[in-house]
Amino acid sequence: MIKFYLETPNPGKKKGQQKTKKAMKRKATAVWKGTGKEGTGVLTTDSGVLSSTKYNYRSRFEDGKETNPEELIAAAHAGCYVMKLSFVLGEAGFTPDELEATCTVSLEGGSIKTSHLDLKAKIKGIDNDTFQECARKAKETCPISMSLNASISLNATLA
């Protein structure tokens, strides 16, 4: 289960006093049947985006067309990163026209060792130094980046 924290007003506090943090919970279920190599599994999320979505040995370690956990981690990292970057840019006074991140994770020796983000960005009025600083800050503070026990790299390009 992944937990995020949202700041919510505490009704017992006066204006200007510290807000409380409420855990944001998201849930997914995996069901696996059979052996590791010959079995099959399905993934379902509460949102319904994944609904009995198939995965298996071939999709994970060979060339199968179903999804796999590493692909989902890459999607989560790319999605989380561009959203975090949008917030960081907003704090710096910029609104992105478009942020496109591609994430590649590597599974080596039974664990994810690296996660590489390739970013292409269209942002009016930003200089490259400010852009690179915002991109770096987002990489370091993105919740998925902070959750991974892997080396995280970034190639950020401003269009």
C-alpha positions in Angstrom: 0.0 0.0 0.0 1.3 3.5 -0.9 0.6 6.3 1.5 0.7 10.0 0.6 0.0 12.8 3.0 -2.3 15.7 2.3 -2.4 18.8 4.4 -5.9 19.4 5.6 -7.3 22.1 7.8 -7.7 21.1 11.4 -11.1 22.4 12.5 -9.9 22.9 16.1 -7.1 25.2 15.1 -7.3 28.9 14.5 -6.3 30.5 11.2 -2.5 30.5 10.7 -1.9 27.6 13.1 -0.3 24.3 11.9 -2.4 22.0 9.7 -2.7 18.3 10.4 -1.6 15.6 7.9 -4.0 13.0 6.8 -2.8 9.8 5.1 -3.9 9.4 1.5 -4.2 5.7 0.8 -4.2 3.9 -2.5 -4.8 0.2 -2.9 -4.1 -2.5 -5.5 -4.6 -6.3 -5.4 -2.6 -9.0 -7.1 -3.8 -12.6 -7.5 -1.3 -15.2 -8.7 -2.2 -18.8 -9.7 0.3 -21.5 -10.4 4.1 -21.7 -10.4 6.4 -18.8 -10.9 7.2 -19.7 -14.5 4.0 -21.3 -15.7 1.5 -19.4 -13.6 -0.5 -16.3 -14.3 -1.6 -13.3 -12.4 -4.0 -10.4 -12.5 -3.8 -6.9 -11.0 -6.7 -4.8 -10.0 -6.8 -1.3 -8.6 -9.5 0.4 -6.6 -9.8 3.1 -9.2 -10.6 0.5 -11.8 -7.8 1.6 -14.2 -6.4 -1.9 -13.8 -9.2 -4.5 -13.7 -8.0 -8.1 -13.7 -5.0 -6.9 -15.9 -3.0 -10.0 -16.8 0.7 -10.5 -16.1 2.9 -13.6 -16.2 6.5 -14.8 -16.4 6.8 -14.0 -20.2 5.6 -10.5 -19.7 8.0 -9.9 -16.9 11.2 -11.7 -18.1 10.7 -12.3 -21.9 8.6 -10.6 -24.6 5.1 -11.1 -23.4 2.5 -8.4 -24.2 0.9 -8.2 -20.8 2.0 -5.8 -18.1 4.5 -6.4 -15.4 5.4 -4.9 -12.0 8.5 -3.1 -13.3 6.5 -1.5 -16.2 4.0 -0.2 -13.6 6.8 1.2 -11.4 8.2 3.0 -14.4 4.8 4.4 -15.2 4.3 5.5 -11.6 7.7 7.1 -11.5 7.2 9.0 -14.8 3.7 10.2 -13.8 4.7 11.2 -10.3 7.8 13.0 -11.5 6.1 15.2 -14.1 3.3 16.1 -11.6 5.9 17.0 -8.9 7.9 19.0 -11.5 4.7 20.9 -12.4 4.3 21.9 -8.7 8.0 22.9 -8.4 7.8 25.0 -11.6 4.6 26.6 -10.2 6.4 27.6 -7.0 9.1 29.2 -9.2 6.5 31.1 -11.2 6.3 29.0 -14.3 3.5 27.0 -15.9 4.7 24.2 -18.2 3.0 23.9 -21.6 4.0 20.2 -21.7 6.2 17.9 -19.7 6.9 14.4 -21.1 8.9 11.9 -19.1 9.9 8.5 -20.1 11.1 6.2 -17.2 13.2 3.2 -17.7 13.8 0.9 -14.7 16.3 -2.0 -14.7 15.8 -5.2 -12.8 19.1 -6.8 -12.0 19.8 -9.6 -9.6 16.3 -9.7 -8.3 15.8 -6.0 -7.5 15.4 -2.7 -9.3 18.8 -1.1 -9.4 18.2 2.0 -11.6 15.4 4.3 -12.6 16.3 6.7 -15.4 14.0 9.6 -16.3 14.2 11.2 -19.8 12.4 14.6 -19.7 11.3 16.8 -22.6 9.8 20.0 -21.5 8.1 23.0 -23.1 8.0 26.0 -20.7 7.7 29.6 -21.8 10.1 32.1 -20.3 12.3 29.8 -18.3 16.1 29.8 -18.7 18.0 26.5 -18.8 19.7 26.9 -15.4 16.4 27.5 -13.6 14.8 24.6 -15.5 17.6 22.2 -14.6 17.4 23.2 -10.9 13.6 22.7 -10.9 14.0 19.3 -12.7 16.6 18.2 -10.2 14.5 19.3 -7.2 11.5 17.4 -8.5 13.6 14.3 -9.1 14.8 14.4 -5.5 11.4 15.2 -3.9 9.0 13.1 -6.0 7.3 10.6 -3.7 8.1 7.7 -6.0 11.8 8.7 -6.2 11.9 8.9 -2.4 10.4 5.4 -2.2 12.8 3.6 -4.5 15.9 2.0 -3.2 17.6 2.5 -6.6 20.0 4.9 -8.4 17.9 7.6 -10.0 19.2 9.5 -13.0 17.7 12.3 -15.1 18.3 13.7 -18.6 16.2 16.9 -18.8 15.8 18.7 -22.1 14.1 22.1 -22.6 12.5 22.5 -26.0 
